[in-house]
């Protein structure tokens, strides 16, 4: 694994300059699991949560976070 550019001679992880790398199209898929009590599931399903439609808010937050991924993952050097 000595040719792996993200490791230094001692095997420690290091930053790699990718400024000259051509952009590539990538796709990522994420999955999660939330476990909660049956009465919480019922409240979510029935729209009975006092603060509103939390599932819609979670979808919006996920989309907003995904859209910001390129801006927060750029090198800050």
Secondary structure as UniProt FT lines:
FT   TURN            2..3
FT   TURN            5..6
FT   TURN            9..10
FT   TURN            19..20
FT   HELIX           38..46
FT   TURN            50..51
FT   HELIX           54..72
//
